[in-house]
Amino acid sequence: MMNDMNLCCELEPVAEKPQSVSKGIKKGARPNPKVRALKKIAIYGKGGIGKSTTVANLSAALAQRGLKVMQIGCDPKADSTKLLMGGKTIPTVLDVIKQKKNASRIEDMVFEGSFGILCAEAGGPMPGIGCAGRGIIAAFDRLDELDAYERLKPDVVLFDVLGDVVCGGFAMPMREGYADEVAIVSSGEMMALFAAHNIARALSSFSSRGYAKLAGMIQNSRNIANEDEIVRQAAGEIGTQVLGIIPRSGLIQEGEMAGMTVVELFPDSPQAAVYRDLSQLLFPEMAIRCGETRL
C-alpha cells in the first residue's frame, strides 16, 4: 500500500473551432505502437472534490509516457477535458446526437488536446429537464455504435464520473465491461467520504457479475486535521487502500487559470511528479511494457 506517497448544472460556451480527431494536434509524446492492450479505469468522486483536475493530470502524465490516452467526461457540466483543451469546452456527445442524430461521426464528438489526448464529453440535459444518467447511457451507446475504441485504438481510457448520485446512468462506466477498475477521489471531508462509501457500495452490488473492481482511493488533500489518517481509515472500512496522496498546491489553481494541467504547465514541479507517480501505480504493467521511451 502506498498510503504515505505525496502524491446537473449549466453547460459553458463551446469552443469556437476545437480540433477534431480527423485533423489532430501534433504535439507531445507520440503513442508507442508496441502497447496495444486497452485498459480502462473509471474515476469517481463527489462534485467539487477536484476529480476532473486529477483525471486530466493523470491523462497528461500517461500521455507523456508514450501512451495513447482517451478521456471521457461523464458529468452534465461537460468540463472534464477543459485543462486538456486550453481551457475551452468541446461539443458534447449528447448535443451532437441531438443535432445530427444518426449522421453524427466520431470526429464530431472526439477531439485531440494536449499531448494528443483524445477528449470526449458525454454531456447532459438542460437543468431541470431530463435525466443526466440517461444522457450518459445515450452517449456511451453512440460511441459503441461508432466502434470508437476499436477505430481510435487508445491504450488507456479514463472515465471521469460524477459520484454524488450513483444511479443507473452514472454507474454505467463500472458496469457492462466499460471499465476494468474504479478509483475514488476523496478528501477527508465528511461529504466526500460519504460519496466514496456510496460508490463502493454500488460497486460491491455488481461484484457477483464480474464488473469493474475497486482499485483504491486517491486522497486529494484539503489540509484538514488528521486528514491522512481519516482517509486511510475510510479506505479500510470499504475494504481498499489509499493509492496515493495528492498534496494541496497553489500550482493547481495556476494551471486552471491558464487552462492547462500542472503536468504540462509545471512539468518539473513536485506536484507534477505526484501525478506521474500515481499514473505508475494505476498503470504499472503499461509502465513496464512502454517504459519511458518516446518515438
C-alpha positions as CSV (number, residue, x, y, z in Angstrom):
1,M,0.0,0.0,0.0
2,M,1.2,3.5,-0.8
3,N,-0.5,5.5,1.9
4,D,2.4,7.8,2.6
5,M,3.1,8.8,-1.0
6,N,2.8,12.5,-1.5
7,L,1.3,12.2,-4.2
8,C,-26.8,18.9,-13.3
9,C,-25.6,22.5,-14.0
10,E,-25.4,24.8,-16.9
11,L,-23.0,24.0,-19.7
12,E,-20.3,26.5,-20.6
13,P,-20.0,28.1,-24.1
14,V,-18.5,25.7,-26.6
15,A,-15.1,26.4,-28.0
16,E,-15.3,28.0,-31.5
17,K,-13.3,25.5,-33.5
18,P,-11.9,22.6,-31.5
19,Q,-9.6,20.3,-33.2
20,S,-11.4,17.0,-34.1
21,V,-9.6,13.7,-34.4
22,S,-9.6,14.0,-38.1
23,K,-7.1,16.8,-38.0
24,G,-5.2,16.1,-34.8
25,I,-2.9,18.3,-32.8
26,K,0.6,17.1,-33.3
27,K,2.4,17.7,-30.1
28,G,3.7,15.8,-27.1
29,A,4.8,12.2,-26.9
30,R,3.8,10.0,-29.8
31,P,1.9,6.8,-28.9
32,N,4.1,3.7,-28.6
33,P,2.9,1.2,-31.3
34,K,4.1,-1.8,-29.2
35,V,1.4,-1.1,-26.5
36,R,-2.0,-2.2,-27.7
37,A,-3.7,-3.8,-24.7
38,L,-6.6,-1.4,-23.8
39,K,-7.0,-0.7,-20.1
40,K,-10.0,1.4,-18.8
41,I,-10.3,3.0,-15.4
42,A,-13.4,4.9,-14.1
43,I,-12.5,7.6,-11.6
44,Y,-15.4,8.7,-9.4
45,G,-15.8,11.3,-6.7
46,K,-18.1,13.9,-5.2
47,G,-18.6,17.0,-7.3
48,G,-16.1,19.7,-6.5
49,I,-13.6,17.3,-4.9
50,G,-11.0,18.0,-7.7
51,K,-11.7,14.8,-9.6
52,S,-11.6,16.3,-13.1
53,T,-8.3,18.1,-12.4
54,T,-6.9,14.9,-11.1
55,V,-8.0,12.9,-14.1
56,A,-6.7,15.5,-16.6
57,N,-3.3,15.5,-14.9
58,L,-3.3,11.7,-14.9
59,S,-4.1,11.7,-18.6
60,A,-1.3,14.1,-19.3
61,A,1.2,12.0,-17.2
62,L,0.2,8.8,-19.1
63,A,0.5,10.5,-22.5
64,Q,4.0,11.7,-21.5
65,R,4.9,8.1,-21.1
66,G,4.1,7.5,-24.8
67,L,0.6,6.0,-24.2
68,K,-2.4,6.9,-26.4
69,V,-4.9,8.2,-23.9
70,M,-8.6,8.8,-24.2
71,Q,-10.5,10.8,-21.5
72,I,-14.3,10.7,-21.4
73,G,-16.1,13.2,-19.1
74,C,-19.3,11.8,-17.6
75,D,-20.8,14.8,-16.0
76,P,-23.5,17.2,-17.2
77,K,-21.1,20.2,-16.6
78,A,-19.0,18.8,-19.5
79,D,-15.8,20.4,-18.1
80,S,-13.7,17.3,-17.6
81,T,-11.4,17.9,-20.5
82,K,-11.0,21.7,-20.3
83,L,-7.5,21.6,-19.0
84,L,-6.5,19.4,-21.9
85,M,-8.2,21.8,-24.4
86,G,-6.6,25.0,-23.4
87,G,-9.4,26.0,-21.0
88,K,-12.2,25.6,-23.7
89,T,-15.2,23.3,-23.7
90,I,-15.9,20.9,-26.6
91,P,-19.2,19.8,-28.1
92,T,-20.8,17.0,-26.1
93,V,-21.7,13.6,-27.5
94,L,-25.3,14.2,-26.4
95,D,-25.5,17.6,-28.1
96,V,-24.1,16.2,-31.3
97,I,-26.6,13.3,-31.2
98,K,-29.5,15.9,-30.8
99,Q,-28.2,17.9,-33.7
100,K,-27.1,15.2,-36.2
101,K,-28.8,12.1,-34.9
102,N,-27.5,9.0,-36.8
103,A,-25.4,11.2,-39.0
104,S,-23.0,12.0,-36.2
105,R,-19.4,10.9,-36.6
106,I,-16.5,10.2,-34.3
107,E,-14.8,13.4,-35.4
108,D,-17.9,15.4,-34.4
109,M,-17.5,14.3,-30.7
110,V,-13.9,13.3,-30.0
111,F,-11.2,16.0,-30.1
112,E,-7.4,16.0,-29.7
113,G,-6.0,18.0,-26.8
114,S,-2.6,18.4,-25.1
115,F,-0.1,15.6,-25.8
116,G,-2.5,14.2,-28.4
117,I,-5.0,13.1,-25.7
118,L,-8.4,12.1,-27.2
119,C,-11.1,14.1,-25.4
120,A,-14.9,13.5,-25.3
121,E,-17.7,14.8,-23.1
122,A,-20.9,12.8,-22.6
123,G,-22.8,15.9,-21.6
124,G,-26.3,16.0,-20.2
125,P,-29.7,17.7,-20.5
126,M,-30.6,21.3,-19.6
127,P,-31.0,21.9,-15.9
128,G,-34.5,20.7,-14.7
129,I,-35.1,18.8,-18.0
130,G,-34.5,15.1,-18.4
131,C,-32.1,12.7,-16.7
132,A,-28.4,13.2,-16.7
133,G,-27.8,9.5,-16.1
134,R,-29.8,8.6,-19.2
135,G,-27.7,11.1,-21.1
136,I,-24.6,9.2,-20.3
137,I,-26.2,6.0,-21.4
138,A,-27.2,7.6,-24.8
139,A,-23.6,8.9,-25.2
140,F,-22.0,5.6,-24.5
141,D,-24.4,3.8,-26.8
142,R,-23.5,6.1,-29.7
143,L,-19.7,5.7,-29.1
144,D,-20.3,1.9,-29.2
145,E,-22.3,2.2,-32.4
146,L,-19.4,4.1,-34.0
147,D,-17.0,1.5,-32.7
148,A,-15.0,4.3,-31.2
149,Y,-12.5,2.3,-29.2
150,E,-11.6,0.0,-32.0
151,R,-11.2,2.8,-34.5
152,L,-9.3,5.2,-32.3
153,K,-7.3,2.4,-30.7
154,P,-6.4,4.1,-27.4
155,D,-4.1,2.3,-25.0
156,V,-5.8,3.8,-21.9
157,V,-9.3,5.1,-21.4
158,L,-10.1,7.3,-18.3
159,F,-13.8,7.9,-17.4
160,D,-14.3,10.9,-15.3
161,V,-17.5,10.3,-13.5
162,L,-19.6,12.4,-11.1
163,G,-20.1,10.3,-7.9
164,D,-22.7,12.2,-5.9
165,V,-25.6,10.0,-7.3
166,V,-24.7,6.5,-8.4
167,C,-27.9,5.8,-10.5
168,G,-28.0,3.5,-13.5
169,G,-26.5,6.1,-15.9
170,F,-23.7,7.2,-13.7
171,A,-23.0,3.6,-12.7
172,M,-22.6,2.6,-16.4
173,P,-18.8,3.0,-16.6
174,M,-18.4,0.5,-13.8
175,R,-20.9,-1.9,-15.5
176,E,-21.1,-3.9,-18.7
177,G,-17.3,-4.0,-19.4
178,Y,-16.7,-0.3,-19.8
179,A,-14.1,-0.1,-17.0
180,D,-11.7,-2.7,-15.7
181,E,-11.2,-0.8,-12.4
182,V,-12.6,2.0,-10.4
183,A,-10.7,4.6,-8.3
184,I,-12.4,7.0,-6.0
185,V,-11.1,10.6,-5.4
186,S,-11.8,11.9,-1.9
187,S,-10.6,14.2,0.8
188,G,-11.0,13.8,4.5
189,E,-14.2,15.8,4.5
190,M,-17.4,14.1,5.6
191,M,-19.5,14.6,2.4
192,A,-16.6,13.4,0.1
193,L,-16.2,10.3,2.2
194,F,-20.0,9.7,2.2
195,A,-19.9,9.8,-1.6
196,A,-16.9,7.4,-1.6
197,H,-18.8,4.9,0.6
198,N,-21.9,5.1,-1.8
199,I,-19.7,4.5,-4.8
200,A,-18.0,1.5,-3.1
201,R,-21.4,0.1,-2.2
202,A,-22.7,0.4,-5.7
203,L,-19.5,-1.4,-7.0
204,S,-20.0,-4.1,-4.4
205,S,-23.5,-4.8,-5.6
206,F,-22.1,-5.6,-9.0
207,S,-19.3,-7.8,-7.7
208,S,-21.0,-11.1,-8.5
209,R,-21.4,-10.1,-12.1
210,G,-17.7,-9.7,-12.8
211,Y,-17.8,-6.0,-13.4
212,A,-15.1,-3.5,-12.5
213,K,-13.0,-3.9,-9.4
214,L,-12.2,-1.2,-6.8
215,A,-8.5,-0.2,-7.3
216,G,-8.4,2.1,-4.3
217,M,-8.9,5.7,-3.1
218,I,-6.9,8.7,-4.2
219,Q,-6.7,11.4,-1.5
220,N,-7.0,14.9,-2.9
221,S,-5.9,16.8,0.2
222,R,-7.8,19.7,1.7
223,N,-5.4,20.2,4.6
224,I,-8.0,19.3,7.4
225,A,-6.8,18.0,10.7
226,N,-5.6,14.3,10.7
227,E,-6.7,14.0,7.0
228,D,-4.3,11.2,6.1
229,E,-5.5,9.0,8.9
230,I,-9.1,9.8,8.3
231,V,-8.9,8.8,4.6
232,R,-6.8,5.7,5.4
233,Q,-9.4,4.6,7.9
234,A,-12.2,5.2,5.5
235,A,-10.5,3.2,2.8
236,G,-10.1,0.3,5.3
237,E,-13.8,0.5,6.0
238,I,-14.7,-0.2,2.4
239,G,-12.0,-2.9,2.0
240,T,-9.5,-1.0,-0.1
241,Q,-6.3,1.1,0.1
242,V,-5.1,4.6,-0.4
243,L,-3.3,4.6,-3.7
244,G,-1.7,8.0,-3.3
245,I,-2.0,11.3,-1.6
246,I,-2.1,14.5,-3.7
247,P,-1.0,17.5,-1.6
248,R,-2.8,20.8,-1.8
249,S,-0.9,23.1,-4.0
250,G,-1.4,26.6,-5.5
251,L,0.1,25.3,-8.8
252,I,-3.3,23.6,-9.4
253,Q,-5.1,26.8,-9.3
254,E,-2.5,28.5,-11.5
255,G,-2.9,25.7,-14.0
256,E,-6.7,26.1,-14.0
257,M,-6.4,29.8,-14.6
258,A,-4.1,29.1,-17.6
259,G,-6.4,26.3,-18.9
260,M,-3.6,23.7,-18.5
261,T,-2.7,20.8,-16.4
262,V,0.1,21.1,-13.8
263,V,1.9,18.3,-15.7
264,E,2.0,20.5,-18.9
265,L,2.5,23.9,-17.3
266,F,4.9,23.0,-14.5
267,P,6.4,19.7,-15.7
268,D,9.4,19.8,-13.3
269,S,7.4,20.6,-10.2
270,P,7.0,18.2,-7.3
271,Q,3.2,18.4,-7.9
272,A,3.6,17.1,-11.5
273,A,5.8,14.3,-10.1
274,V,2.9,13.3,-7.8
275,Y,0.6,12.8,-10.8
276,R,3.3,10.8,-12.7
277,D,3.9,8.6,-9.7
278,L,0.1,8.0,-9.4
279,S,-0.1,7.1,-13.1
280,Q,2.6,4.4,-12.5
281,L,0.6,3.0,-9.6
282,L,-2.7,2.8,-11.6
283,F,-1.0,1.5,-14.8
284,P,2.2,-0.3,-13.6
285,E,2.1,-3.0,-16.3
286,M,2.0,-0.4,-19.1
287,A,5.0,1.4,-17.4
288,I,6.9,-1.9,-17.8
289,R,5.9,-2.5,-21.4
290,C,6.2,1.0,-22.6
291,G,9.0,2.3,-20.3
292,E,9.7,6.0,-20.8
293,T,10.5,5.6,-24.5
294,R,9.2,8.3,-26.9
295,L,9.2,7.7,-30.6
